[in-house]
Amino acid sequence: MAFEGWNDACDAASGAAEYFVAQAGVTEPFAVIDPEEFFDFQVRRPEVSIDDGGTRRLTWPTTKFFALPDPTDERDLVVVLGEEPSFRWKTFARQVTQVLAEMDVEEVVLLGAFIGQVAHTRPVPVVGAATDPDVIDRYELARSSYEGPTGIIGVLQEACREVGLPAMSLWAATPHYLAANPNPKAALALAGRARDILHLRCDMSRLKEAAEEFDRRVADAVEASDDLAEYVADLEEDGDSVPSPADFDPALTDDLVEEIESFLRDQD
């Protein structure tokens, strides 16, 4: 499961989940949650589009459930994609877990991403939390020590615990100086972890190519700025520490963030 919004820095979590769906070639969900009672449509408005035939269509912020069959018939994958709702989170979480129960889901992996003081040159840190804390050690994940406000991912993990469904959440830390850009490197880290934990068969080559291209563009931006290069070098020295959303101070590098965002925009 992955939800755009507060839980999804740099589109890393939703990007990882969408990659699984795209690689499976699945285009239609088998179930949706109607958005009527969960969204403020003045904040998240429906979108109008025009198809090739000239027909105008309206798209709502719907939560979608996709079924990805396993060719070995050992187990199938359900991917849940949507946006963080505005209202009635408890009711929303109950509806999600009800669909999972009806599909005989055995375990849940929730994907999230946060902005942290980490360097893009280091492997993407992935921290975890689970209804069974021993699971974190089993998969050799860094244990999350975060305490504070949570998003729909935290609420859904608790909802899974309440109904007896084993669940864990994987959180990728993304460099704060790249916060305005989609980060395929972080998406690759989440997708790779989820693939290994769930024993999935999925070709990751296209996502790896996107991550390598992203690294190249960021490296060019860093090379063009002495201040940014010095700042990244300082972050690299702290590369062994486990990041947390609570560690990030956005006031530290506003000028550097604006500089790298401007550079990356010019490259598009």
N, C-alpha and C positions, 0 to 999 in steps of 0.2 A: 504494500500500500504506500502511496505517496500523494501528497496534497500540495498544490501550489499555495504560495502565501508565506506566512510567518515561518513555517517549517522548512522552507525550500530556498535557502540562499543560493543565488546564482543558478537557479533552475536545476541544481544538481540531483535532487531526489526525484523530481518529476521526470527529468531527463533520463535517469537510469531506468525507471519503470516503463517509460514510453519506449525505450530501446528494446526491452523484452517483447513488448507487444508488436513493434514494427518488425523485429526479426522473425517473429512467428507468422507474420502476414495476416494477422487478425485485424479486421476493420470494424466489426460490429460488436457492441457489448451484449451480453446475455441478460443483463439486468441494469437498471438505473434507479437512482433515488431522485424523486421529483424535488426541485429546488424551492418550491413555493414557500414552505414554512421555515426554510433555513437560511435564506439570503436576503440582504437588504439591496434591492435592485436599484436604488439610487446610488449606492456605493459600487456595486458590481452589476452594471447594466447588461441586459442581453445584447447580443450583437447581430446586426443585419449584414447579410452577404448576398451576392448575386452570382448564381451558377452560370455555366456555359450557355444554357438555354435562355438566360435572361430572367429566370425566376428568382424572386427575392425570398430569402430564407432567414428565419430567426433562430439564433443559437443561444441556449440558456446555460448557466453554469452548473451542469449536471454531474453528479458522481456516477462513474461508470464502472461496471464489473466485466472484465474480459476473461474468457476461458482459453487457456493455451494448452492444448493436448500434448502429452509426452509421447513421442513415437514409440518408446519402449513399453508403453502401457503400465509402467511401474507407478507413476503418480502424475497428476496434472497440476498445472499452476493457474491460480486465479490472481489476476492483477487488478487492483483497484486504483483508479485515477480520478482526481477531482480537484476542487479548490476548497480551502479552509472555509467552513460556513460561518455566517455571521451570528446566527441565533440557535438556541435549543440544542446545545452540544450533546447533552445527555440523551435526548431523543434520537439525535442523529447517530450517535455511537451505538445505541441499541438497534437501530435499523441496519447498520453495517454488520454488526455481529450476528444478527438474525439471518442475513443472507449467507454469511460464512457458515453458520451452523447448518442451514438447509443444504449447503453444498458439501457437507461433511469435511470441511477444512480441518486439518490436523495440527497445523502450526502456522504462525503469522510472523512475517518480517515486515516491519514498518521502516520506511526510509526517510531520513531528514538531513538537513544541512544547515550549518550556522556559520556566521562570519566570525573569524578569529584572527589573532595576531600570529599568523603562520606564513612561512615563505613558500612561494610557488615552486621553488627549486627542490623542496623536500618531498618525499612521498606523502600523499594526502593522509593526514591522521583520521582514523575512523574510531569513534568511541561507541560503546554500546550500553544498553540497559535492557533488562529482561524481567519477566515475571518470575523466573527462576534464576537468581544471581549466579549459580554455578555455570550456567550456559555461557556467560561472558568469558570465564576462564577456559572453558572447553574449546572455544573458538579463538583463543588468544587475542581477545580484543582489549583495548584500553577501557577501563571502567569509568563511566561518566560519574563525576562528583557534583554535577550541576544541581543547584537548588534555586528556585525562583519561578517566575511566570512560565507557563507551558502553552503549547499549541494543541491542535487537534490530534497530533501524533501521540502526545502524552495521554490525552483523554482516551483515545482508542486503545492504547496499551492497557490502561486500567480497566476499560470495559471488557477486554479479552480476559484479563485476570479474574474479573467478577463472574464470568460464565465458564471458567475453567479451561480456557483455550490458551495453550502455551504461546507466548508472544515475546518478541524481542525487537528493539529498535536500534538501527544503525545510523550514526550521525557523522557526516563528513565535515571537517573544518575547511573553510574556504578562505583564501587571503582577503583581508578587508580592503586592500588597495585595488582589488579586482571585483569589488562587490556589484558593480553595475553591469557586469558582463556574464553571460552564460558560461559555465565552467565545465567543459566536457571531461577534464581530468578528474574532477571530484565525482562526476557522474560515473566515470569508469571505475573509480575506487569503490563506490557503493554497489554498482552492478556486479563487480567481481566478487565482492564479499557475499552478496546475496546468492550469486550463482554457486559459490562453494558451499555455503551453509545449506542450501536447498538441493544440492546435487543436481543442478540444472545442466542441460546441454544447450549452450548458446554460443554462437560465433561472435567474439568480441572485437573482431578486426576493424570494423567500421568505426566503432567508438574509440578504439586505440588510435586510429588515424586522425580523428577529430581532436583527440587529446594532444597528439604530437604537434599538430598544426597550431593549436592553442598555445602550447609551450613555446613554439618558434616565434609567434607574434609577441608574446609577453617578453621573451628574451630580447627581441629587437627594441621594445619600448624601454626596458631596463638599461640596455646598452646606450641608449640615446640620452640618458639622464644620470648625471653623477650623483645627484641627491638620492634618487630612487635606488641606484645601485648600492649606495652606502647603507640605506635603510634596509634593503633586502639582506645584505651581509650581516647586519645586526640581528635580524630575525633568524638567520641561519644558525647563529651561535646558540639560540635557545631552542633549537630544533628537536631536542629530546624530551622537552616538557610536554605533558598532556594538555591540550588546549581546552578551554571552556568558554561558552558565550559570555560568562560573567567577567572574563579577563579582558575583554575588548573595550578600549577607550576610543570612540570615534573622533575625538578632538585632537588626537595625536598627529594625524597625517592628512588633514583635509587638502592641503596644497598638493601633496604627492598623489592623492587619489584623483584630483582634478586633472593633473598632468598626464597620468597614464590613461585615464578615460579618453582624454582628448587625442592622445596618440593612437589608441586602438580604433577610435571612430574614424580617424584619417586613413587607416589601413583598409577599412571596409569599402 
